[in-house]
């Protein structure tokens, strides 16, 4: 008996262990499905873009439009349902009553049925292209905010360098005041300059936090998580090489790649198909009928009837829907023409702006960058030699800091113009992710 009880307890413990392990695995799988295994890395711009295209809530919701459009194809491909009818004959004379059943079905009308399916398929293509266009807007926005964060990082670093220089000047003036070589007014000027530098740094940190918050919203990061700790762009914005403009026809390239124009073409196909369907409805079409009746009192109690119902479009030639379809087709055509015109103008303007921004950034490279690299060494020499022209030194520090920020802003503007041009050329939004 003891051995049997021991064996039974071992089986119970084993079963309990198996159940516990199964529940743990199920819980872990559910938790991994609810929370992303790894968040986006802001040090990699492309990784962040891929994360945003997958997790942005607005884009995620918009993807259901594809299923809705696909359901429209299924609906347009379905045949009409037959109509069944039951009859009770001569109810007023129960001794002579009979019964009957009937069936009626309208086959698909040539022109209408095929055009309806073509229109539904065209709407699917339009929805997909519209989704790509929205994804392109999202990708461009993510890249713009990423560039903004990178610029803020470098501006904060520049402000920190300026604060370090101002703090060194303040300490040097304090020593000179202690030895009677400078006045307390000089010390006050140095303190004000240091406080001003710290205030500018704090404002930049606040702007950076706002940029990161907007980036989190675009990427679809949950509210309980933050990307702030990982915001460390790998490449310096100022060191990013400027891409050489392509010699190909950019306008033609944009017209071939932009999802907006592909959506316009699909909507134009849908409008043409719907117009063809409405015109096909002007022609006569039939409905098939079959009926069976039974009456016991007749010499021939079984009555089988086959019928054909023909609709004659004499008084109503479907002019209203045809006119509406023509107007819709013309509207779609004009909208597509306007989009083409705007894209051509946009690409031309952005191409010129990108070239001007590049020239401006290169000018800053030749003029401001050498000053930035030499200024720190000159300040160290001045502090080491205790030869301080305080007013000139602080004024120079302000100018150099302002010039450095302008240099970074020029690089940022160049990067923004390049992103806008790439967006106009249809280079973004091609990988929209899965729902």
C-alpha positions in Angstrom: 0.0 0.0 0.0 2.8 2.4 0.8 4.5 1.8 -2.5 1.2 2.4 -4.4 0.7 5.6 -2.5 4.2 6.8 -3.2 3.8 6.0 -6.9 0.5 7.9 -6.9 2.1 11.0 -5.3 5.0 11.0 -7.8 2.5 11.0 -10.6 0.6 13.8 -9.0 3.8 15.9 -8.6 4.8 15.2 -12.2 1.4 16.2 -13.5 1.5 19.3 -11.3 5.0 20.2 -12.8 3.8 19.7 -16.3 0.8 21.9 -15.8 2.8 24.7 -14.1 5.4 24.7 -16.9 2.6 24.9 -19.5 0.9 27.8 -17.7 4.3 29.6 -17.5 5.0 29.2 -21.2 1.5 30.5 -22.1 1.9 33.5 -19.8 5.3 34.3 -21.2 4.0 34.0 -24.8 1.1 36.3 -24.0 3.4 38.8 -22.3 5.8 38.8 -25.3 2.9 39.3 -27.6 1.6 42.3 -25.7 4.9 44.1 -25.1 7.6 44.5 -27.9 10.7 42.4 -27.1 13.0 45.3 -27.9 12.3 48.9 -28.4 13.6 51.1 -31.2 17.2 52.3 -31.0 17.4 56.1 -31.7 21.1 55.7 -32.5 19.9 54.0 -35.7 17.7 56.2 -37.9 16.6 53.3 -40.2 15.7 51.1 -37.2 13.5 53.9 -35.8 11.8 54.3 -39.1 11.0 50.6 -39.3 9.6 50.7 -35.8 7.4 53.7 -36.6 6.0 52.1 -39.7 5.0 49.1 -37.7 3.8 50.7 -34.4 2.4 54.1 -35.4 -1.3 53.9 -34.2 -2.7 56.0 -37.0 -1.0 54.1 -39.7 -1.9 50.8 -38.0 -5.6 51.8 -38.1 -5.4 52.9 -41.7 -4.2 49.5 -42.8 -7.7 48.1 -42.2 -8.8 50.1 -45.2 -7.0 47.4 -47.3 -9.2 44.7 -45.9 -12.3 46.8 -46.4 -11.3 47.4 -50.1 -10.6 43.7 -50.5 -14.0 42.9 -49.1 -15.4 45.1 -51.8 -13.8 42.9 -54.5 -15.4 39.8 -52.9 -18.8 41.6 -52.8 -18.5 42.7 -56.5 -17.6 39.2 -57.5 -20.6 37.6 -55.8 -23.6 36.5 -57.9 -27.1 37.8 -57.0 -29.1 35.5 -54.7 -32.1 33.6 -56.2 -35.6 34.4 -54.8 -37.8 31.6 -53.7 -41.6 32.0 -53.5 -44.4 29.8 -52.0 -48.1 30.0 -53.0 -51.3 28.7 -51.6 -53.9 28.7 -54.3 -57.7 29.3 -54.1 -57.7 29.9 -50.3 -61.3 31.3 -50.7 -62.5 27.8 -51.7 -60.9 25.2 -49.4 -62.3 22.3 -51.4 -60.3 23.4 -54.5 -57.2 24.9 -53.0 -53.7 24.1 -54.3 -50.1 25.0 -53.7 -47.1 26.2 -55.7 -43.5 27.1 -55.4 -41.4 29.4 -57.5 -37.8 30.4 -58.1 -36.4 33.6 -59.7 -32.8 34.5 -60.4 -31.2 37.4 -62.4 -27.9 36.4 -64.0 -25.0 38.9 -64.0 -25.5 41.5 -66.7 -22.5 41.7 -69.2 -20.7 45.0 -68.8 -22.1 45.7 -65.3 -20.7 42.6 -63.5 -17.2 42.8 -65.0 -16.9 46.6 -64.7 -18.0 46.4 -61.0 -15.2 43.9 -60.3 -12.7 46.1 -62.2 -13.7 49.1 -60.2 -13.4 47.2 -56.9 -9.9 46.0 -57.8 -8.9 49.5 -58.8 -10.1 50.7 -55.4 -7.8 48.2 -53.7 -4.8 49.5 -55.6 -5.8 53.1 -54.7 -6.1 52.2 -51.0 -2.7 50.6 -51.1 -1.1 53.5 -52.8 -2.8 55.9 -50.3 -1.4 53.8 -47.5 2.1 54.1 -49.0 1.7 57.8 -49.3 0.8 58.1 -45.6 3.7 55.8 -44.7 6.0 58.1 -46.7 4.7 61.1 -44.7 5.4 59.3 -41.5 8.9 58.2 -42.5 9.8 61.8 -43.6 8.4 63.1 -40.3 10.5 60.6 -38.3 13.6 61.4 -40.2 13.0 65.1 -39.8 12.6 64.8 -36.0 15.6 62.5 -35.8 17.7 65.2 -37.5 16.2 67.7 -35.1 17.3 65.6 -32.1 20.7 65.2 -33.6 21.0 68.9 -34.0 19.9 69.6 -30.4 22.5 67.1 -29.2 25.3 69.0 -30.9 24.0 72.4 -29.8 23.9 71.2 -26.2 27.4 69.9 -26.5 28.5 73.3 -28.0 26.7 75.1 -25.1 28.4 72.9 -22.6 31.8 73.8 -24.1 30.8 77.5 -23.9 29.8 77.1 -20.3 33.1 75.4 -19.5 34.9 78.4 -21.1 32.8 80.9 -19.2 33.3 79.1 -16.0 37.1 79.2 -16.5 36.9 82.9 -17.2 34.8 83.4 -14.1 37.3 81.5 -11.9 40.2 83.5 -13.4 38.5 86.8 -12.7 37.8 85.6 -9.1 41.5 85.0 -8.7 42.4 88.4 -10.1 39.8 90.1 -7.8 41.4 88.3 -4.9 44.8 89.7 -5.9 43.4 93.2 -6.6 44.0 92.9 -10.4 40.4 93.1 -11.4 37.2 94.8 -10.1 34.0 93.3 -8.8 32.3 94.7 -11.8 34.4 92.4 -14.0 33.5 89.6 -11.7 29.8 90.5 -12.1 30.1 90.5 -15.9 31.8 87.1 -15.9 29.0 85.7 -13.6 26.3 87.1 -15.8 27.9 85.6 -18.9 28.1 82.2 -17.1 24.5 82.4 -16.0 23.4 83.3 -19.6 25.3 80.4 -21.0 23.7 78.0 -18.6 20.3 79.4 -19.4 20.8 78.9 -23.1 21.9 75.3 -22.4 18.8 74.6 -20.3 16.6 75.9 -23.1 18.3 73.6 -25.6 17.8 70.7 -23.2 14.1 71.6 -22.9 13.7 71.8 -26.7 15.5 68.4 -27.0 13.0 66.8 -24.6 10.1 68.2 -26.7 11.7 66.8 -29.9 12.2 63.4 -28.3 8.5 63.4 -27.1 7.3 64.1 -30.6 9.6 61.4 -31.9 8.1 58.9 -29.4 4.6 59.8 -30.6 5.4 59.3 -34.2 7.1 56.0 -33.5 4.1 54.7 -31.5 6.1 54.2 -28.2 3.8 53.3 -25.3 3.2 56.1 -22.7 4.9 54.1 -19.9 8.1 53.9 -21.9 10.6 56.5 -22.9 13.3 56.8 -25.6 15.1 59.7 -23.9 17.9 57.5 -22.5 18.7 56.0 -25.9 18.8 59.3 -27.8 22.5 59.3 -28.8 22.8 59.8 -32.6 25.8 57.9 -33.8 26.8 60.4 -36.5 27.5 64.0 -36.0 25.1 66.2 -38.0 27.9 68.5 -39.0 30.0 65.6 -40.2 27.3 64.2 -42.4 28.5 64.3 -46.0 26.2 66.1 -48.5 24.9 63.7 -51.2 25.7 64.7 -54.7 22.5 65.6 -56.7 21.6 63.1 -59.3 21.9 64.2 -62.9 18.7 62.3 -63.9 15.4 64.0 -64.5 14.1 64.3 -61.0 10.6 65.4 -62.1 10.2 62.2 -64.2 11.5 60.1 -61.4 9.0 61.6 -58.9 6.1 61.1 -61.4 7.1 57.4 -61.7 7.6 56.7 -57.9 5.1 58.8 -56.0 2.4 56.7 -54.4 0.0 59.6 -54.7 0.1 59.4 -58.5 -0.4 55.7 -58.4 -3.4 56.1 -56.2 -4.7 58.7 -58.7 -4.3 56.3 -61.6 -6.1 53.5 -59.7 -9.0 55.9 -58.9 -9.1 56.9 -62.5 -9.4 53.2 -63.5 -12.2 52.8 -60.9 -14.1 55.8 -62.3 -13.8 54.5 -65.8 -15.1 51.1 -64.8 -18.0 52.6 -62.9 -18.9 54.7 -65.9 -18.8 51.6 -68.1 -21.1 49.8 -65.7 -23.6 52.6 -65.6 -23.7 52.8 -69.4 -24.2 49.1 -69.6 -27.3 49.4 -67.5 -29.0 51.2 -70.4 -29.4 47.9 -72.3 -32.3 45.4 -71.7 -31.6 42.5 -69.4 -33.4 39.5 -68.2 -34.4 37.5 -65.1 -35.1 33.8 -65.2 -38.3 32.4 -63.5 -39.4 28.8 -62.8 -42.7 27.8 -61.0 -44.4 24.6 -60.0 -48.1 24.4 -59.0 -50.2 21.4 -57.8 -54.0 21.2 -57.6 -55.7 17.8 -57.0 -59.1 18.8 -58.5 -57.7 19.3 -62.0 -57.3 16.7 -64.7 -53.7 17.8 -64.9 -52.7 18.6 -61.3 -49.0 19.3 -62.0 -48.3 22.7 -63.5 -44.7 23.6 -64.4 -44.0 27.1 -65.7 -40.8 28.6 -67.1 -40.6 32.4 -67.5 -38.4 35.1 -68.7 -38.6 38.6 -67.3 -37.1 41.4 -69.5 -36.4 44.9 -68.3 -36.9 47.4 -71.1 -35.0 50.7 -70.4 -37.4 52.9 -72.4 -38.4 55.7 -70.0 -35.3 55.5 -67.8 -32.1 55.3 -69.8 -30.0 55.8 -66.6 -29.0 59.3 -67.4 -28.5 60.5 -63.8 -26.0 57.9 -62.7 -24.2 58.1 -66.0 -23.9 61.9 -65.7 -22.6 61.5 -62.1 -20.1 58.9 -63.2 -18.9 61.2 -66.0 -18.5 64.0 -63.5 -16.6 61.7 -61.1 -14.3 60.6 -63.8 -13.6 64.2 -64.8 -13.0 65.2 -61.2 -10.6 62.4 -60.6 -8.8 63.3 -63.8 -8.5 67.0 -62.8 -7.3 66.1 -59.3 -4.6 63.8 -60.7 -3.5 66.6 -63.1 -3.3 69.0 -60.1 -1.3 66.5 -58.2 1.1 66.0 -61.1 1.5 69.8 -61.4 2.2 70.3 -57.7 4.7 67.4 -57.5 6.6 68.8 -60.5 6.7 72.2 -59.0 7.6 70.8 -55.5 10.5 68.8 -56.8 11.9 71.7 -58.8 11.6 74.0 -55.8 13.1 71.5 -53.3 15.9 70.7 -55.7 16.9 74.4 -55.9 16.5 74.8 -52.1 18.7 71.7 -51.5 21.4 73.1 -53.7 21.3 76.5 -51.9 21.3 74.9 -48.5 24.3 72.8 -49.5 26.2 75.9 -50.7 25.4 77.7 -47.4 26.6 74.7 -45.3 29.8 74.5 -47.3 30.3 78.2 -46.8 30.0 77.7 -43.0 32.5 74.9 -43.3 35.0 77.2 -44.8 34.4 80.2 -42.5 32.8 79.2 -39.2 34.3 75.8 -38.6 38.0 77.0 -38.5 37.0 79.7 -35.9 35.2 77.1 -33.8 38.3 74.8 -33.7 40.7 77.7 -32.9 38.7 79.6 -30.4 39.2 77.1 -27.5 42.9 77.1 -27.9 43.1 80.9 -28.0 41.0 81.1 -24.8 43.3 78.7 -23.1 46.3 80.8 -24.1 44.7 83.9 -22.8 43.8 82.3 -19.5 47.3 80.8 -19.1 48.9 84.2 -19.8 46.5 86.0 -17.5 46.0 88.6 -20.3 42.3 89.1 -20.1 40.4 91.7 -22.0 37.2 90.7 -20.3 34.7 92.6 -22.5 36.3 91.4 -25.7 36.7 87.9 -24.5 33.0 87.5 -23.4 31.8 89.2 -26.6 33.9 86.8 -28.7 32.5 83.9 -26.7 29.0 85.0 -27.5 29.8 85.4 -31.1 31.4 82.1 -31.4 28.6 80.3 -29.6 26.0 82.0 -31.8 28.1 81.2 -34.9 28.4 77.6 -33.9 24.6 77.3 -33.4 24.1 78.9 -36.8 26.5 76.5 -38.3 24.6 73.5 -36.9 21.3 75.1 -38.0 22.6 75.4 -41.5 23.5 71.7 -41.5 20.1 70.9 -40.1 18.4 72.9 -42.8 20.4 71.2 -45.4 19.4 67.8 -44.0 15.7 68.8 -43.8 15.8 69.9 -47.5 17.4 66.6 -48.5 14.6 64.7 -46.6 11.9 66.8 -48.2 13.4 66.2 -51.7 13.6 62.4 -51.0 10.0 62.5 -49.9 8.9 64.4 -53.0 10.8 61.8 -55.2 8.8 58.9 -53.6 11.8 57.3 -51.9 10.0 56.8 -48.5 7.1 54.7 -47.4 7.8 51.6 -49.5 7.9 49.2 -46.6 4.7 49.9 -44.6 5.0 47.0 -42.3 2.3 44.5 -41.3 -0.7 44.9 -39.1 
